[in-house]
Amino acid sequence: MKQLPSLLTQFRTMFAGEWSCTEYRQIDLYDKKKKLIFLDDVSVNTADILNNINAARLAQMALSDFIDSQDPNLSEGTASWQKYLALPRNTHTEKMVAEVFRILRILRIAVTHTAGRIENRDGLIRMSCTFSRCSLSLNITPAGLRLLGSFVYYYLDSASQPYSTMYVEWMLSQYFTDLVTEIRKFSDEDRVLFQFQQKVYFNRHFRFDCDNHRLRREDESYIFDIGKLHENAAIYPIDFFTVLGGTLYIVPVEAVHNGRVQADQMDPWKARCPDKVSLPAAYRERFGREHMIVGLPMT
């Protein structure tokens, strides 16, 4: 069935946004001196590339509209570069958002400007344009385009989620770090894309929700009894949902050191709940479990 690859691509795009598909990204361990050999087929991945570009363009529009809604002074009448310079940078998250806006700005100009160019060559999406007497260019992998859209989605969606500001910052920091490694060339009015030191590795690919862990207070610390089987945070990136003093906390395992969190370091992990303790109704599906009755078969 020759149409199967195209059919699967369209089906995944339209209906399978929640599929847990493997993410493939390149990593260079040493200076690369050899190239692999590939078959010539210009039709391969064409639909995926176009979808990635369109998705990133939608992300750019959504982010720009959100920024405008937060500050009436940053309206459509403001030049895009001046808009970037005026973005708030009071927090680490705001600094990353500003740089993502800056990257997406080149994509928007390359897509909409008459002199803009976009081509897919040697595994890179190459965007360029001479705009306001400045040479703009962005070479990025398809995985990088997906990360751009993912960053914007997570950032905009985080306002309706119960995760704390620190949790969101750590998650976005991982997205941004991975995104930067997928950019092979970048140039705009300021030439260099700002990068930031990552505080901690945070597994953005998947998370384990846990609400039945064992927790005890010992001196000035809380002790999470994780157990030998699950103590590797890279393999088991657990989020501990725990209620202390009538307040819900969502503590990522990356913040737990040797099973311990200082009591005075718990505040950054307070969940954002209207009544301090209740999760959104949609989270009920994430904590579903069957209550087993002793003596009955598992059928």
Phi and psi restraints in degrees (value plus and minus 20) as a CYANA .aco file:
   2 LYS   PHI     -86.7   -46.7
   2 LYS   PSI     -47.1    -7.1
   3 GLN   PHI    -102.7   -62.7
   3 GLN   PSI     -23.6    16.4
   4 LEU   PHI     -79.5   -39.5
   4 LEU   PSI     -67.6   -27.6
   5 PRO   PHI     -77.6   -37.6
   5 PRO   PSI     -62.6   -22.6
   6 SER   PHI     -87.5   -47.5
   6 SER   PSI     -58.9   -18.9
   7 LEU   PHI     -83.6   -43.6
   7 LEU   PSI     -63.4   -23.4
   8 LEU   PHI     -84.4   -44.4
   8 LEU   PSI     -60.3   -20.3
   9 THR   PHI     -80.7   -40.7
   9 THR   PSI     -66.3   -26.3
  10 GLN   PHI     -87.6   -47.6
  10 GLN   PSI     -59.8   -19.8
  11 PHE   PHI     -83.9   -43.9
  11 PHE   PSI     -63.1   -23.1
  12 ARG   PHI     -85.7   -45.7
  12 ARG   PSI     -60.3   -20.3
  13 THR   PHI     -83.8   -43.8
  13 THR   PSI     -61.0   -21.0
  14 MET   PHI    -103.3   -63.3
  14 MET   PSI     -57.0   -17.0
  15 PHE   PHI    -144.5  -104.5
  15 PHE   PSI     -33.8     6.2
  16 ALA   PHI    -135.1   -95.1
  16 ALA   PSI      19.9    59.9
  17 GLY   PHI     -81.9   -41.9
  17 GLY   PSI     -42.1    -2.1
  18 GLU   PHI    -119.6   -79.6
  18 GLU   PSI     -15.2    24.8
  19 TRP   PHI     -81.6   -41.6
  19 TRP   PSI     119.2   159.2
  20 SER   PHI    -110.9   -70.9
  20 SER   PSI      55.9    95.9
  21 CYS   PHI    -109.5   -69.5
  21 CYS   PSI     127.5   167.5
  22 THR   PHI     -86.5   -46.5
  22 THR   PSI     117.8   157.8
  23 GLU   PHI    -117.5   -77.5
  23 GLU   PSI     107.9   147.9
  24 TYR   PHI    -130.8   -90.8
  24 TYR   PSI     103.1   143.1
  25 ARG   PHI    -155.9  -115.9
  25 ARG   PSI     130.9   170.9
  26 GLN   PHI    -105.6   -65.6
  26 GLN   PSI     126.6   166.6
  27 ILE   PHI    -156.3  -116.3
  27 ILE   PSI     113.5   153.5
  28 ASP   PHI    -124.4   -84.4
  28 ASP   PSI      93.2   133.2
  29 LEU   PHI    -104.2   -64.2
  29 LEU   PSI     -47.5    -7.5
  30 TYR   PHI    -162.2  -122.2
  30 TYR   PSI     155.8   195.8
  31 ASP   PHI     -82.2   -42.2
  31 ASP   PSI     104.1   144.1
  32 LYS   PHI    -103.0   -63.0
  32 LYS   PSI     105.5   145.5
  33 LYS   PHI    -139.8   -99.8
  33 LYS   PSI     -28.7    11.3
  34 LYS   PHI    -143.4  -103.4
  34 LYS   PSI     137.3   177.3
  35 LYS   PHI    -144.4  -104.4
  35 LYS   PSI     124.0   164.0
  36 LEU   PHI     -94.8   -54.8
  36 LEU   PSI     141.3   181.3
  37 ILE   PHI    -123.5   -83.5
  37 ILE   PSI     113.7   153.7
  38 PHE   PHI    -145.8  -105.8
  38 PHE   PSI     131.4   171.4
  39 LEU   PHI     -91.6   -51.6
  39 LEU   PSI     131.5   171.5
  40 ASP   PHI    -108.7   -68.7
  40 ASP   PSI      94.9   134.9
  41 ASP   PHI    -177.6  -137.6
  41 ASP   PSI      78.2   118.2
  42 VAL   PHI     -88.2   -48.2
  42 VAL   PSI     -35.8     4.2
  43 SER   PHI    -103.0   -63.0
  43 SER   PSI     -33.4     6.6
  44 VAL   PHI     -84.7   -44.7
  44 VAL   PSI     108.1   148.1
  45 ASN   PHI      45.4    85.4
  45 ASN   PSI      -9.5    30.5
  46 THR   PHI     -80.2   -40.2
  46 THR   PSI     -63.9   -23.9
  47 ALA   PHI     -84.4   -44.4
  47 ALA   PSI     -61.1   -21.1
  48 ASP   PHI     -82.7   -42.7
  48 ASP   PSI     -63.1   -23.1
  49 ILE   PHI     -82.2   -42.2
  49 ILE   PSI     -66.8   -26.8
  50 LEU   PHI     -82.2   -42.2
  50 LEU   PSI     -60.2   -20.2
  51 ASN   PHI     -83.3   -43.3
  51 ASN   PSI     -59.8   -19.8
  52 ASN   PHI     -84.1   -44.1
  52 ASN   PSI     -62.4   -22.4
  53 ILE   PHI     -84.7   -44.7
  53 ILE   PSI     -66.1   -26.1
  54 ASN   PHI     -84.0   -44.0
  54 ASN   PSI     -59.9   -19.9
  55 ALA   PHI     -84.9   -44.9
  55 ALA   PSI     -61.5   -21.5
  56 ALA   PHI     -85.7   -45.7
  56 ALA   PSI     -55.9   -15.9
  57 ARG   PHI     -84.9   -44.9
  57 ARG   PSI     -62.4   -22.4
  58 LEU   PHI     -83.4   -43.4
  58 LEU   PSI     -59.5   -19.5
  59 ALA   PHI     -82.1   -42.1
  59 ALA   PSI     -60.1   -20.1
  60 GLN   PHI     -82.2   -42.2
  60 GLN   PSI     -64.2   -24.2
  61 MET   PHI     -85.6   -45.6
  61 MET   PSI     -61.2   -21.2
  62 ALA   PHI     -83.9   -43.9
  62 ALA   PSI     -63.2   -23.2
  63 LEU   PHI     -86.0   -46.0
  63 LEU   PSI     -62.8   -22.8
  64 SER   PHI     -82.8   -42.8
  64 SER   PSI     -63.3   -23.3
  65 ASP   PHI     -84.0   -44.0
  65 ASP   PSI     -59.9   -19.9
  66 PHE   PHI     -84.2   -44.2
  66 PHE   PSI     -62.6   -22.6
  67 ILE   PHI     -82.1   -42.1
  67 ILE   PSI     -61.3   -21.3
  68 ASP   PHI     -82.2   -42.2
  68 ASP   PSI     -58.5   -18.5
  69 SER   PHI     -88.5   -48.5
  69 SER   PSI     -46.4    -6.4
  70 GLN   PHI    -102.4   -62.4
  70 GLN   PSI     -45.2    -5.2
  71 ASP   PHI    -162.8  -122.8
  71 ASP   PSI      83.9   123.9
  72 PRO   PHI     -77.6   -37.6
  72 PRO   PSI     -43.2    -3.2
  73 ASN   PHI     -90.4   -50.4
  73 ASN   PSI     -43.0    -3.0
  74 LEU   PHI    -115.0   -75.0
  74 LEU   PSI      47.7    87.7
  75 SER   PHI    -113.7   -73.7
  75 SER   PSI    -199.6  -159.6
  76 GLU   PHI     -83.7   -43.7
  76 GLU   PSI     -41.1    -1.1
  77 GLY   PHI     -94.9   -54.9
  77 GLY   PSI     -30.3     9.7
  78 THR   PHI    -106.3   -66.3
  78 THR   PSI     112.4   152.4
  79 ALA   PHI     -78.8   -38.8
  79 ALA   PSI     124.4   164.4
  80 SER   PHI     -81.6   -41.6
  80 SER   PSI     -56.5   -16.5
  81 TRP   PHI     -90.5   -50.5
  81 TRP   PSI     -59.8   -19.8
  82 GLN   PHI     -86.4   -46.4
  82 GLN   PSI     -52.7   -12.7
  83 LYS   PHI     -84.8   -44.8
  83 LYS   PSI     -62.5   -22.5
  84 TYR   PHI     -81.6   -41.6
  84 TYR   PSI     -65.0   -25.0
  85 LEU   PHI     -83.7   -43.7
  85 LEU   PSI     -48.5    -8.5
  86 ALA   PHI    -108.4   -68.4
  86 ALA   PSI     -24.0    16.0
  87 LEU   PHI     -85.1   -45.1
  87 LEU   PSI     124.2   164.2
  88 PRO   PHI     -87.4   -47.4
  88 PRO   PSI     125.1   165.1
  89 ARG   PHI    -157.9  -117.9
  89 ARG   PSI      23.8    63.8
  90 ASN   PHI    -102.4   -62.4
  90 ASN   PSI     -44.5    -4.5
  91 THR   PHI    -144.0  -104.0
  91 THR   PSI     146.8   186.8
  92 HIS   PHI     -83.0   -43.0
  92 HIS   PSI     -59.1   -19.1
  93 THR   PHI     -82.3   -42.3
  93 THR   PSI     -64.3   -24.3
  94 GLU   PHI     -82.5   -42.5
  94 GLU   PSI     -56.7   -16.7
  95 LYS   PHI     -84.9   -44.9
  95 LYS   PSI     -61.9   -21.9
  96 MET   PHI     -87.5   -47.5
  96 MET   PSI     -61.2   -21.2
  97 VAL   PHI     -80.1   -40.1
  97 VAL   PSI     -60.6   -20.6
  98 ALA   PHI     -80.3   -40.3
  98 ALA   PSI     -60.8   -20.8
  99 GLU   PHI     -92.0   -52.0
  99 GLU   PSI     -54.7   -14.7
 100 VAL   PHI     -87.3   -47.3
 100 VAL   PSI     -59.8   -19.8
 101 PHE   PHI     -77.9   -37.9
 101 PHE   PSI     -60.6   -20.6
 102 ARG   PHI     -84.3   -44.3
 102 ARG   PSI     -61.0   -21.0
 103 ILE   PHI     -86.8   -46.8
 103 ILE   PSI     -66.8   -26.8
 104 LEU   PHI     -86.2   -46.2
 104 LEU   PSI     -44.8    -4.8
 105 ARG   PHI     -80.4   -40.4
 105 ARG   PSI     -60.5   -20.5
 106 ILE   PHI     -85.8   -45.8
 106 ILE   PSI     -61.2   -21.2
 107 LEU   PHI     -80.6   -40.6
 107 LEU   PSI     -64.5   -24.5
 108 ARG   PHI     -80.7   -40.7
 108 ARG   PSI     -64.8   -24.8
 109 ILE   PHI     -86.2   -46.2
 109 ILE   PSI     -61.8   -21.8
 110 ALA   PHI     -84.1   -44.1
 110 ALA   PSI     -54.1   -14.1
 111 VAL   PHI     -97.7   -57.7
 111 VAL   PSI     -59.9   -19.9
 112 THR   PHI    -118.4   -78.4
 112 THR   PSI     -46.0    -6.0
 113 HIS   PHI     -98.8   -58.8
 113 HIS   PSI     124.2   164.2
 114 THR   PHI     -82.7   -42.7
 114 THR   PSI     -48.9    -8.9
 115 ALA   PHI    -112.8   -72.8
 115 ALA   PSI     -17.9    22.1
 116 GLY   PHI     -93.3   -53.3
 116 GLY   PSI     128.0   168.0
 117 ARG   PHI    -153.7  -113.7
 117 ARG   PSI     118.4   158.4
 118 ILE   PHI    -155.0  -115.0
 118 ILE   PSI     106.8   146.8
 119 GLU   PHI    -160.6  -120.6
 119 GLU   PSI     133.1   173.1
 120 ASN   PHI    -128.8   -88.8
 120 ASN   PSI      88.7   128.7
 121 ARG   PHI    -165.8  -125.8
 121 ARG   PSI     114.5   154.5
 122 ASP   PHI      35.2    75.2
 122 ASP   PSI      18.3    58.3
 123 GLY   PHI      58.8    98.8
 123 GLY   PSI     -11.7    28.3
 124 LEU   PHI    -144.2  -104.2
 124 LEU   PSI     123.8   163.8
 125 ILE   PHI    -109.2   -69.2
 125 ILE   PSI      94.3   134.3
 126 ARG   PHI    -126.8   -86.8
 126 ARG   PSI      96.5   136.5
 127 MET   PHI    -136.6   -96.6
 127 MET   PSI     118.0   158.0
 128 SER   PHI    -174.9  -134.9
 128 SER   PSI     135.6   175.6
 129 CYS   PHI    -191.8  -151.8
 129 CYS   PSI     122.7   162.7
 130 THR   PHI    -115.3   -75.3
 130 THR   PSI      93.8   133.8
 131 PHE   PHI    -152.2  -112.2
 131 PHE   PSI     104.3   144.3
 132 SER   PHI      31.8    71.8
 132 SER   PSI      26.5    66.5
 133 ARG   PHI      40.2    80.2
 133 ARG   PSI       7.1    47.1
 134 CYS   PHI    -149.4  -109.4
 134 CYS   PSI     116.9   156.9
 135 SER   PHI    -105.7   -65.7
 135 SER   PSI      95.8   135.8
 136 LEU   PHI    -124.9   -84.9
 136 LEU   PSI     117.1   157.1
 137 SER   PHI    -172.2  -132.2
 137 SER   PSI     125.8   165.8
 138 LEU   PHI    -168.9  -128.9
 138 LEU   PSI      96.4   136.4
 139 ASN   PHI    -129.0   -89.0
 139 ASN   PSI     100.7   140.7
 140 ILE   PHI    -163.0  -123.0
 140 ILE   PSI     129.5   169.5
 141 THR   PHI     -97.2   -57.2
 141 THR   PSI     139.5   179.5
 142 PRO   PHI     -77.3   -37.3
 142 PRO   PSI     -56.7   -16.7
 143 ALA   PHI     -82.6   -42.6
 143 ALA   PSI     -55.7   -15.7
 144 GLY   PHI     -85.0   -45.0
 144 GLY   PSI     -58.6   -18.6
 145 LEU   PHI     -83.1   -43.1
 145 LEU   PSI     -60.9   -20.9
 146 ARG   PHI     -84.9   -44.9
 146 ARG   PSI     -56.7   -16.7
 147 LEU   PHI     -86.7   -46.7
 147 LEU   PSI     -55.5   -15.5
 148 LEU   PHI     -78.9   -38.9
 148 LEU   PSI     -71.2   -31.2
 149 GLY   PHI     -83.4   -43.4
 149 GLY   PSI     -57.6   -17.6
 150 SER   PHI     -86.2   -46.2
 150 SER   PSI     -61.1   -21.1
 151 PHE   PHI     -78.8   -38.8
 151 PHE   PSI     -69.5   -29.5
 152 VAL   PHI     -83.7   -43.7
 152 VAL   PSI     -62.9   -22.9
 153 TYR   PHI     -80.3   -40.3
 153 TYR   PSI     -68.2   -28.2
 154 TYR   PHI     -83.6   -43.6
 154 TYR   PSI     -61.8   -21.8
 155 TYR   PHI     -82.9   -42.9
 155 TYR   PSI     -67.7   -27.7
 156 LEU   PHI     -90.2   -50.2
 156 LEU   PSI     -54.2   -14.2
 157 ASP   PHI     -97.1   -57.1
 157 ASP   PSI     -40.9    -0.9
 158 SER   PHI     -82.5   -42.5
 158 SER   PSI     -46.0    -6.0
 159 ALA   PHI     -84.7   -44.7
 159 ALA   PSI     -45.7    -5.7
 160 SER   PHI    -119.5   -79.5
 160 SER   PSI     -14.0    26.0
 161 GLN   PHI    -125.3   -85.3
 161 GLN   PSI     139.0   179.0
 162 PRO   PHI    -103.7   -63.7
 162 PRO   PSI     -22.8    17.2
 163 TYR   PHI     -88.9   -48.9
 163 TYR   PSI     125.0   165.0
 164 SER   PHI     -91.3   -51.3
 164 SER   PSI     147.8   187.8
 165 THR   PHI     -79.8   -39.8
 165 THR   PSI     -60.2   -20.2
 166 MET   PHI     -86.4   -46.4
 166 MET   PSI     -61.4   -21.4
 167 TYR   PHI     -80.4   -40.4
 167 TYR   PSI     -67.1   -27.1
 168 VAL   PHI     -81.8   -41.8
 168 VAL   PSI     -60.8   -20.8
 169 GLU   PHI     -81.6   -41.6
 169 GLU   PSI     -64.4   -24.4
 170 TRP   PHI     -84.1   -44.1
 170 TRP   PSI     -60.9   -20.9
 171 MET   PHI     -85.1   -45.1
 171 MET   PSI     -67.9   -27.9
 172 LEU   PHI     -85.0   -45.0
 172 LEU   PSI     -53.6   -13.6
 173 SER   PHI     -82.2   -42.2
 173 SER   PSI     -58.0   -18.0
 174 GLN   PHI     -89.3   -49.3
 174 GLN   PSI     -62.1   -22.1
 175 TYR   PHI     -77.9   -37.9
 175 TYR   PSI     -65.8   -25.8
 176 PHE   PHI     -86.7   -46.7
 176 PHE   PSI     -62.6   -22.6
 177 THR   PHI     -79.6   -39.6
 177 THR   PSI     -65.6   -25.6
 178 ASP   PHI     -87.0   -47.0
 178 ASP   PSI     -57.1   -17.1
 179 LEU   PHI     -81.2   -41.2
 179 LEU   PSI     -66.2   -26.2
 180 VAL   PHI     -79.7   -39.7
 180 VAL   PSI     -56.2   -16.2
 181 THR   PHI     -89.3   -49.3
 181 THR   PSI     -35.2     4.8
 182 GLU   PHI    -113.7   -73.7
 182 GLU   PSI     -21.3    18.7
 183 ILE   PHI    -115.8   -75.8
 183 ILE   PSI     100.4   140.4
 184 ARG   PHI    -116.8   -76.8
 184 ARG   PSI     -43.3    -3.3
 185 LYS   PHI    -173.4  -133.4
 185 LYS   PSI     117.6   157.6
 186 PHE   PHI    -167.6  -127.6
 186 PHE   PSI     114.1   154.1
 187 SER   PHI    -175.6  -135.6
 187 SER   PSI     109.9   149.9
 188 ASP   PHI    -169.0  -129.0
 188 ASP   PSI    -175.9  -135.9
 189 GLU   PHI     -79.7   -39.7
 189 GLU   PSI     -51.7   -11.7
 190 ASP   PHI    -124.0   -84.0
 190 ASP   PSI     -18.3    21.7
 191 ARG   PHI      48.2    88.2
 191 ARG   PSI     -81.1   -41.1
 192 VAL   PHI    -117.5   -77.5
 192 VAL   PSI     109.5   149.5
 193 LEU   PHI     -98.1   -58.1
 193 LEU   PSI     110.1   150.1
 194 PHE   PHI     -89.3   -49.3
 194 PHE   PSI     119.0   159.0
 195 GLN   PHI    -144.8  -104.8
 195 GLN   PSI     139.2   179.2
 196 PHE   PHI    -152.1  -112.1
 196 PHE   PSI     127.8   167.8
 197 GLN   PHI     -91.2   -51.2
 197 GLN   PSI     108.3   148.3
 198 GLN   PHI    -102.6   -62.6
 198 GLN   PSI     106.7   146.7
 199 LYS   PHI     -91.3   -51.3
 199 LYS   PSI     -58.0   -18.0
 200 VAL   PHI    -177.5  -137.5
 200 VAL   PSI     127.9   167.9
 201 TYR   PHI     -93.6   -53.6
 201 TYR   PSI     109.8   149.8
 202 PHE   PHI    -147.6  -107.6
 202 PHE   PSI     100.8   140.8
 203 ASN   PHI     -92.0   -52.0
 203 ASN   PSI      87.1   127.1
 204 ARG   PHI    -111.8   -71.8
 204 ARG   PSI     -32.0     8.0
 205 HIS   PHI     -91.8   -51.8
 205 HIS   PSI     -59.4   -19.4
 206 PHE   PHI    -180.9  -140.9
 206 PHE   PSI     136.2   176.2
 207 ARG   PHI    -155.5  -115.5
 207 ARG   PSI     128.8   168.8
 208 PHE   PHI    -124.2   -84.2
 208 PHE   PSI     101.2   141.2
 209 ASP   PHI    -102.9   -62.9
 209 ASP   PSI     109.3   149.3
 210 CYS   PHI    -155.2  -115.2
 210 CYS   PSI     102.6   142.6
 211 ASP   PHI    -142.4  -102.4
 211 ASP   PSI     -13.4    26.6
 212 ASN   PHI    -142.5  -102.5
 212 ASN   PSI      12.7    52.7
 213 HIS   PHI     -97.0   -57.0
 213 HIS   PSI     147.3   187.3
 214 ARG   PHI    -119.9   -79.9
 214 ARG   PSI     108.9   148.9
 215 LEU   PHI    -155.1  -115.1
 215 LEU   PSI     117.3   157.3
 216 ARG   PHI    -162.1  -122.1
 216 ARG   PSI     134.2   174.2
 217 ARG   PHI    -115.6   -75.6
 217 ARG   PSI     110.9   150.9
 218 GLU   PHI    -157.3  -117.3
 218 GLU   PSI      90.8   130.8
 219 ASP   PHI      36.2    76.2
 219 ASP   PSI    -138.1   -98.1
 220 GLU   PHI    -124.2   -84.2
 220 GLU   PSI       2.2    42.2
 221 SER   PHI    -152.2  -112.2
 221 SER   PSI     137.6   177.6
 222 TYR   PHI    -125.3   -85.3
 222 TYR   PSI     113.5   153.5
 223 ILE   PHI    -128.9   -88.9
 223 ILE   PSI     100.8   140.8
 224 PHE   PHI    -116.2   -76.2
 224 PHE   PSI     100.6   140.6
 225 ASP   PHI    -107.2   -67.2
 225 ASP   PSI      72.7   112.7
 226 ILE   PHI    -106.3   -66.3
 226 ILE   PSI     -58.9   -18.9
 227 GLY   PHI      72.8   112.8
 227 GLY   PSI     134.6   174.6
 228 LYS   PHI     -81.3   -41.3
 228 LYS   PSI     -59.1   -19.1
 229 LEU   PHI     -82.5   -42.5
 229 LEU   PSI     -53.7   -13.7
 230 HIS   PHI    -133.9   -93.9
 230 HIS   PSI      -3.2    36.8
 231 GLU   PHI     -98.8   -58.8
 231 GLU   PSI     -33.9     6.1
 232 ASN   PHI    -101.3   -61.3
 232 ASN   PSI      86.0   126.0
 233 ALA   PHI     -86.9   -46.9
 233 ALA   PSI     -45.5    -5.5
 234 ALA   PHI     -89.3   -49.3
 234 ALA   PSI     -53.0   -13.0
 235 ILE   PHI    -110.2   -70.2
 235 ILE   PSI     -55.1   -15.1
 236 TYR   PHI    -142.8  -102.8
 236 TYR   PSI      59.9    99.9
 237 PRO   PHI     -97.8   -57.8
 237 PRO   PSI      69.8   109.8
 238 ILE   PHI    -113.0   -73.0
 238 ILE   PSI     119.6   159.6
 239 ASP   PHI    -127.7   -87.7
 239 ASP   PSI     100.1   140.1
 240 PHE   PHI    -111.2   -71.2
 240 PHE   PSI      95.8   135.8
 241 PHE   PHI    -114.6   -74.6
 241 PHE   PSI      90.8   130.8
 242 THR   PHI    -159.2  -119.2
 242 THR   PSI     123.7   163.7
 243 VAL   PHI    -126.5   -86.5
 243 VAL   PSI     103.5   143.5
 244 LEU   PHI    -148.6  -108.6
 244 LEU   PSI     103.8   143.8
 245 GLY   PHI      37.9    77.9
 245 GLY   PSI      16.1    56.1
 246 GLY   PHI      57.9    97.9
 246 GLY   PSI      -6.9    33.1
 247 THR   PHI    -146.4  -106.4
 247 THR   PSI     114.3   154.3
 248 LEU   PHI    -104.6   -64.6
 248 LEU   PSI     113.7   153.7
 249 TYR   PHI    -139.2   -99.2
 249 TYR   PSI     121.3   161.3
 250 ILE   PHI    -137.9   -97.9
 250 ILE   PSI      82.0   122.0
 251 VAL   PHI    -125.0   -85.0
 251 VAL   PSI      95.4   135.4
 252 PRO   PHI     -94.1   -54.1
 252 PRO   PSI     126.6   166.6
 253 VAL   PHI     -82.7   -42.7
 253 VAL   PSI     -42.8    -2.8
 254 GLU   PHI     -85.1   -45.1
 254 GLU   PSI     -39.8     0.2
 255 ALA   PHI    -111.5   -71.5
 255 ALA   PSI     -23.2    16.8
 256 VAL   PHI    -120.2   -80.2
 256 VAL   PSI     102.1   142.1
 257 HIS   PHI    -133.9   -93.9
 257 HIS   PSI      97.2   137.2
 258 ASN   PHI      35.3    75.3
 258 ASN   PSI      17.4    57.4
 259 GLY   PHI      56.2    96.2
 259 GLY   PSI      -9.6    30.4
 260 ARG   PHI    -148.1  -108.1
 260 ARG   PSI     119.8   159.8
 261 VAL   PHI    -151.2  -111.2
 261 VAL   PSI     108.3   148.3
 262 GLN   PHI     -82.1   -42.1
 262 GLN   PSI     118.0   158.0
 263 ALA   PHI     -78.7   -38.7
 263 ALA   PSI     -55.8   -15.8
 264 ASP   PHI    -100.4   -60.4
 264 ASP   PSI     -17.6    22.4
 265 GLN   PHI    -131.1   -91.1
 265 GLN   PSI      -4.3    35.7
 266 MET   PHI    -106.5   -66.5
 266 MET   PSI     -44.7    -4.7
 267 ASP   PHI     -74.2   -34.2
 267 ASP   PSI     -60.2   -20.2
 268 PRO   PHI     -81.5   -41.5
 268 PRO   PSI     -32.2     7.8
 269 TRP   PHI    -126.8   -86.8
 269 TRP   PSI      -6.9    33.1
 270 LYS   PHI     -84.0   -44.0
 270 LYS   PSI     108.9   148.9
 271 ALA   PHI     -91.4   -51.4
 271 ALA   PSI     130.2   170.2
 272 ARG   PHI    -112.2   -72.2
 272 ARG   PSI      73.6   113.6
 273 CYS   PHI    -143.9  -103.9
 273 CYS   PSI     125.6   165.6
 274 PRO   PHI     -81.6   -41.6
 274 PRO   PSI     -51.3   -11.3
 275 ASP   PHI    -137.9   -97.9
 275 ASP   PSI      -0.5    39.5
 276 LYS   PHI      56.5    96.5
 276 LYS   PSI     -29.0    11.0
 277 VAL   PHI    -158.8  -118.8
 277 VAL   PSI     -43.9    -3.9
 278 SER   PHI    -111.7   -71.7
 278 SER   PSI     110.7   150.7
 279 LEU   PHI    -103.6   -63.6
 279 LEU   PSI     138.4   178.4
 280 PRO   PHI     -77.0   -37.0
 280 PRO   PSI     131.1   171.1
 281 ALA   PHI     -78.6   -38.6
 281 ALA   PSI     -53.1   -13.1
 282 ALA   PHI     -82.6   -42.6
 282 ALA   PSI     -41.5    -1.5
 283 TYR   PHI     -94.8   -54.8
 283 TYR   PSI     -31.9     8.1
 284 ARG   PHI     -78.5   -38.5
 284 ARG   PSI     -57.5   -17.5
 285 GLU   PHI     -86.3   -46.3
 285 GLU   PSI     -44.3    -4.3
 286 ARG   PHI    -102.9   -62.9
 286 ARG   PSI     -30.3     9.7
 287 PHE   PHI    -144.0  -104.0
 287 PHE   PSI       9.8    49.8
 288 GLY   PHI     -95.0   -55.0
 288 GLY   PSI     113.9   153.9
 289 ARG   PHI    -172.8  -132.8
 289 ARG   PSI     127.2   167.2
 290 GLU   PHI    -109.4   -69.4
 290 GLU   PSI     112.3   152.3
 291 HIS   PHI    -102.1   -62.1
 291 HIS   PSI      92.1   132.1
 292 MET   PHI     -99.1   -59.1
 292 MET   PSI     117.9   157.9
 293 ILE   PHI    -125.1   -85.1
 293 ILE   PSI     104.4   144.4
 294 VAL   PHI     -80.0   -40.0
 294 VAL   PSI     111.7   151.7
 295 GLY   PHI      78.6   118.6
 295 GLY   PSI     -36.9     3.1
 296 LEU   PHI    -111.8   -71.8
 296 LEU   PSI     122.9   162.9
 297 PRO   PHI     -92.3   -52.3
 297 PRO   PSI     133.7   173.7
 298 MET   PHI    -105.5   -65.5
 298 MET   PSI      70.1   110.1
